[in-house]
Amino acid sequence: MEYEALMLQIARSKTGRGAGSELPWHGFNLRTSLEPPISFTLMVHHIVLYKLNSEVTPARVEAMMMNARMQLLKIPEVLSIKCGKRIDPEMDWPFFIAIDFESMDKYAIFREDSIYVKFMEEVIKPNTKDSLVLDFEMDPGKDVRFS
């Protein structure tokens, strides 16, 4: 409502910055100006750091990375995924997974997906002892109405 009132006020305005100057309204279309603005979704960057069980070998970490990419990319809500292992052997969190989503709604759907649930049960839980979840807001994404 406030947006429509503002646009109507702008459409009725005839003066610009200084006295006597007029705004150039060439091609101004009141009907399209009163439509709601294009909405942008809140992009989400989801990062999980993991502490591994002591018996997890470097080969198993490689397999975890491969499984993460192969399985989680099957989920339609996942825009992109990155995973990796530590470089510094003294680092507390030797494994990470980072996933991008278009919105918090897509992230919520992802968490309920059977592929994700199976991945957590078969790959993550048997090999990890602790995790740290970090979720960040990113730049707004494109309007999903046009994708």
Phi and psi in degrees as GROMACS dihedral restraints (atoms count N, CA, C in turn):
[ dihedral_restraints ]
;  ai    aj    ak    al  type     phi  dphi    fc
    3     4     5     6     1   -60.8    20    10
    4     5     6     7     1   -37.0    20    10
    6     7     8     9     1   -63.8    20    10
    7     8     9    10     1   -44.8    20    10
    9    10    11    12     1   -63.9    20    10
   10    11    12    13     1   -42.0    20    10
   12    13    14    15     1   -63.3    20    10
   13    14    15    16     1   -41.2    20    10
   15    16    17    18     1   -63.7    20    10
   16    17    18    19     1   -44.9    20    10
   18    19    20    21     1   -65.1    20    10
   19    20    21    22     1   -37.0    20    10
   21    22    23    24     1   -65.2    20    10
   22    23    24    25     1   -40.2    20    10
   24    25    26    27     1   -64.6    20    10
   25    26    27    28     1   -41.2    20    10
   27    28    29    30     1   -65.2    20    10
   28    29    30    31     1   -41.8    20    10
   30    31    32    33     1   -63.1    20    10
   31    32    33    34     1   -33.8    20    10
   33    34    35    36     1   -81.6    20    10
   34    35    36    37     1   -19.2    20    10
   36    37    38    39     1   -69.5    20    10
   37    38    39    40     1   138.5    20    10
   39    40    41    42     1  -119.1    20    10
   40    41    42    43     1    -8.9    20    10
   42    43    44    45     1  -109.6    20    10
   43    44    45    46     1   149.4    20    10
   45    46    47    48     1  -106.5    20    10
   46    47    48    49     1  -126.2    20    10
   48    49    50    51     1   -71.2    20    10
   49    50    51    52     1   -43.4    20    10
   51    52    53    54     1  -121.3    20    10
   52    53    54    55     1   170.7    20    10
   54    55    56    57     1   -62.5    20    10
   55    56    57    58     1   131.3    20    10
   57    58    59    60     1    84.8    20    10
   58    59    60    61     1   -12.8    20    10
   60    61    62    63     1   -82.7    20    10
   61    62    63    64     1   145.8    20    10
   63    64    65    66     1  -115.9    20    10
   64    65    66    67     1   143.3    20    10
   66    67    68    69     1   -75.9    20    10
   67    68    69    70     1   139.4    20    10
   69    70    71    72     1   -78.6    20    10
   70    71    72    73     1   105.7    20    10
   72    73    74    75     1  -100.8    20    10
   73    74    75    76     1    30.3    20    10
   75    76    77    78     1   -60.8    20    10
   76    77    78    79     1   125.3    20    10
   78    79    80    81     1    76.0    20    10
   79    80    81    82     1    10.0    20    10
   81    82    83    84     1   -68.6    20    10
   82    83    84    85     1   127.8    20    10
   84    85    86    87     1  -120.9    20    10
   85    86    87    88     1   108.1    20    10
   87    88    89    90     1   -60.3    20    10
   88    89    90    91     1   -39.5    20    10
   90    91    92    93     1   -60.9    20    10
   91    92    93    94     1   -47.8    20    10
   93    94    95    96     1   -71.8    20    10
   94    95    96    97     1   -26.3    20    10
   96    97    98    99     1   -71.6    20    10
   97    98    99   100     1   -24.1    20    10
   99   100   101   102     1   -87.7    20    10
  100   101   102   103     1    -7.0    20    10
  102   103   104   105     1   -69.9    20    10
  103   104   105   106     1   150.9    20    10
  105   106   107   108     1   -59.2    20    10
  106   107   108   109     1   148.8    20    10
  108   109   110   111     1   -65.7    20    10
  109   110   111   112     1   156.8    20    10
  111   112   113   114     1   -62.0    20    10
  112   113   114   115     1   129.6    20    10
  114   115   116   117     1   -91.1    20    10
  115   116   117   118     1   139.9    20    10
  117   118   119   120     1  -108.1    20    10
  118   119   120   121     1   141.4    20    10
  120   121   122   123     1   -89.8    20    10
  121   122   123   124     1   155.6    20    10
  123   124   125   126     1   -84.7    20    10
  124   125   126   127     1   105.8    20    10
  126   127   128   129     1   -71.0    20    10
  127   128   129   130     1   142.1    20    10
  129   130   131   132     1  -121.8    20    10
  130   131   132   133     1   130.7    20    10
  132   133   134   135     1  -111.2    20    10
  133   134   135   136     1   111.7    20    10
  135   136   137   138     1  -105.8    20    10
  136   137   138   139     1   119.8    20    10
  138   139   140   141     1  -121.4    20    10
  139   140   141   142     1   134.2    20    10
  141   142   143   144     1  -126.7    20    10
  142   143   144   145     1   123.9    20    10
  144   145   146   147     1   -98.4    20    10
  145   146   147   148     1   139.7    20    10
  147   148   149   150     1  -124.5    20    10
  148   149   150   151     1   143.7    20    10
  150   151   152   153     1   -98.6    20    10
  151   152   153   154     1   131.6    20    10
  153   154   155   156     1   -93.1    20    10
  154   155   156   157     1   152.0    20    10
  156   157   158   159     1   -64.6    20    10
  157   158   159   160     1   153.5    20    10
  159   160   161   162     1   -63.5    20    10
  160   161   162   163     1   -27.6    20    10
  162   163   164   165     1   -83.9    20    10
  163   164   165   166     1    -0.9    20    10
  165   166   167   168     1   -74.6    20    10
  166   167   168   169     1   121.4    20    10
  168   169   170   171     1   -88.8    20    10
  169   170   171   172     1   163.2    20    10
  171   172   173   174     1   -56.8    20    10
  172   173   174   175     1   -36.4    20    10
  174   175   176   177     1   -64.4    20    10
  175   176   177   178     1   -38.1    20    10
  177   178   179   180     1   -68.9    20    10
  178   179   180   181     1   -36.2    20    10
  180   181   182   183     1   -61.5    20    10
  181   182   183   184     1   -42.9    20    10
  183   184   185   186     1   -59.9    20    10
  184   185   186   187     1   -42.0    20    10
  186   187   188   189     1   -65.7    20    10
  187   188   189   190     1   -37.9    20    10
  189   190   191   192     1   -62.7    20    10
  190   191   192   193     1   -42.1    20    10
  192   193   194   195     1   -64.0    20    10
  193   194   195   196     1   -44.7    20    10
  195   196   197   198     1   -63.4    20    10
  196   197   198   199     1   -45.2    20    10
  198   199   200   201     1   -62.8    20    10
  199   200   201   202     1   -38.9    20    10
  201   202   203   204     1   -59.9    20    10
  202   203   204   205     1   -49.4    20    10
  204   205   206   207     1   -65.7    20    10
  205   206   207   208     1   -46.4    20    10
  207   208   209   210     1   -67.0    20    10
  208   209   210   211     1   -41.6    20    10
  210   211   212   213     1   -83.2    20    10
  211   212   213   214     1   -48.9    20    10
  213   214   215   216     1   -71.5    20    10
  214   215   216   217     1   -25.8    20    10
  216   217   218   219     1   -71.9    20    10
  217   218   219   220     1   -11.6    20    10
  219   220   221   222     1   -74.4    20    10
  220   221   222   223     1   -17.3    20    10
  222   223   224   225     1   -83.0    20    10
  223   224   225   226     1   121.7    20    10
  225   226   227   228     1   -59.8    20    10
  226   227   228   229     1   -27.6    20    10
  228   229   230   231     1   -74.1    20    10
  229   230   231   232     1   -15.0    20    10
  231   232   233   234     1   -80.6    20    10
  232   233   234   235     1   118.7    20    10
  234   235   236   237     1   -81.2    20    10
  235   236   237   238     1   -43.8    20    10
  237   238   239   240     1  -156.8    20    10
  238   239   240   241     1   157.4    20    10
  240   241   242   243     1  -140.0    20    10
  241   242   243   244     1   142.5    20    10
  243   244   245   246     1  -135.1    20    10
  244   245   246   247     1   144.5    20    10
  246   247   248   249     1  -145.9    20    10
  247   248   249   250     1   159.4    20    10
  249   250   251   252     1  -169.8    20    10
  250   251   252   253     1   174.7    20    10
  252   253   254   255     1  -121.6    20    10
  253   254   255   256     1   159.0    20    10
  255   256   257   258     1   -66.7    20    10
  256   257   258   259     1   152.7    20    10
  258   259   260   261     1   -95.6    20    10
  259   260   261   262     1   -45.2    20    10
  261   262   263   264     1   -83.9    20    10
  262   263   264   265     1   117.8    20    10
  264   265   266   267     1   -64.8    20    10
  265   266   267   268     1   -14.3    20    10
  267   268   269   270     1   -88.7    20    10
  268   269   270   271     1    -7.8    20    10
  270   271   272   273     1   -65.6    20    10
  271   272   273   274     1   137.9    20    10
  273   274   275   276     1   -69.3    20    10
  274   275   276   277     1   -28.8    20    10
  276   277   278   279     1  -114.4    20    10
  277   278   279   280     1    93.1    20    10
  279   280   281   282     1   -80.3    20    10
  280   281   282   283     1    -5.5    20    10
  282   283   284   285     1  -143.5    20    10
  283   284   285   286     1   142.4    20    10
  285   286   287   288     1  -141.1    20    10
  286   287   288   289     1   156.3    20    10
  288   289   290   291     1  -132.1    20    10
  289   290   291   292     1   132.9    20    10
  291   292   293   294     1  -127.5    20    10
  292   293   294   295     1   129.1    20    10
  294   295   296   297     1  -131.8    20    10
  295   296   297   298     1   140.1    20    10
  297   298   299   300     1  -105.8    20    10
  298   299   300   301     1   139.9    20    10
  300   301   302   303     1  -130.4    20    10
  301   302   303   304     1   152.9    20    10
  303   304   305   306     1   -70.0    20    10
  304   305   306   307     1   -27.6    20    10
  306   307   308   309     1  -161.2    20    10
  307   308   309   310     1   169.1    20    10
  309   310   311   312     1   -66.0    20    10
  310   311   312   313     1   -31.4    20    10
  312   313   314   315     1   -62.7    20    10
  313   314   315   316     1   -43.6    20    10
  315   316   317   318     1   -65.6    20    10
  316   317   318   319     1   -36.1    20    10
  318   319   320   321     1   -63.8    20    10
  319   320   321   322     1   -42.1    20    10
  321   322   323   324     1   -64.5    20    10
  322   323   324   325     1   -40.6    20    10
  324   325   326   327     1   -63.6    20    10
  325   326   327   328     1   -42.0    20    10
  327   328   329   330     1   -56.2    20    10
  328   329   330   331     1   -45.0    20    10
  330   331   332   333     1   -63.4    20    10
  331   332   333   334     1   -23.5    20    10
  333   334   335   336     1   -93.1    20    10
  334   335   336   337     1    -9.3    20    10
  336   337   338   339     1   -65.4    20    10
  337   338   339   340     1   138.1    20    10
  339   340   341   342     1   -64.1    20    10
  340   341   342   343     1   -32.0    20    10
  342   343   344   345     1   -64.6    20    10
  343   344   345   346     1   -43.9    20    10
  345   346   347   348     1   -64.8    20    10
  346   347   348   349     1   -45.5    20    10
  348   349   350   351     1   -59.4    20    10
  349   350   351   352     1   -45.7    20    10
  351   352   353   354     1   -63.7    20    10
  352   353   354   355     1   -42.7    20    10
  354   355   356   357     1   -58.5    20    10
  355   356   357   358     1   -45.1    20    10
  357   358   359   360     1   -62.6    20    10
  358   359   360   361     1   -44.2    20    10
  360   361   362   363     1   -69.7    20    10
  361   362   363   364     1   -38.9    20    10
  363   364   365   366     1   -95.5    20    10
  364   365   366   367     1   -26.4    20    10
  366   367   368   369     1  -111.4    20    10
  367   368   369   370     1   -50.5    20    10
  369   370   371   372     1   -78.3    20    10
  370   371   372   373     1   -55.7    20    10
  372   373   374   375     1   -58.2    20    10
  373   374   375   376     1   -42.2    20    10
  375   376   377   378     1   -69.6    20    10
  376   377   378   379     1   -18.4    20    10
  378   379   380   381     1  -111.1    20    10
  379   380   381   382     1    -6.3    20    10
  381   382   383   384     1  -123.6    20    10
  382   383   384   385     1   156.4    20    10
  384   385   386   387     1  -118.5    20    10
  385   386   387   388     1   -13.9    20    10
  387   388   389   390     1  -159.9    20    10
  388   389   390   391     1   157.7    20    10
  390   391   392   393     1  -146.7    20    10
  391   392   393   394     1   155.8    20    10
  393   394   395   396     1  -129.0    20    10
  394   395   396   397     1   117.5    20    10
  396   397   398   399     1   -99.5    20    10
  397   398   399   400     1   129.8    20    10
  399   400   401   402     1  -128.5    20    10
  400   401   402   403     1   120.1    20    10
  402   403   404   405     1  -115.1    20    10
  403   404   405   406     1   132.6    20    10
  405   406   407   408     1  -127.7    20    10
  406   407   408   409     1   145.5    20    10
  408   409   410   411     1   -83.6    20    10
  409   410   411   412     1   135.5    20    10
  411   412   413   414     1  -112.1    20    10
  412   413   414   415     1  -179.3    20    10
  414   415   416   417     1   -53.4    20    10
  415   416   417   418     1   146.5    20    10
  417   418   419   420     1   -57.5    20    10
  418   419   420   421     1   144.8    20    10
  420   421   422   423     1   -91.7    20    10
  421   422   423   424     1  -177.0    20    10
  423   424   425   426     1   -71.1    20    10
  424   425   426   427     1   158.0    20    10
  426   427   428   429     1   -67.4    20    10
  427   428   429   430     1   119.9    20    10
  429   430   431   432     1   -69.1    20    10
  430   431   432   433     1   -12.1    20    10
  432   433   434   435     1   -65.4    20    10
  433   434   435   436     1   -22.7    20    10
  435   436   437   438     1  -107.2    20    10
  436   437   438   439     1    12.6    20    10
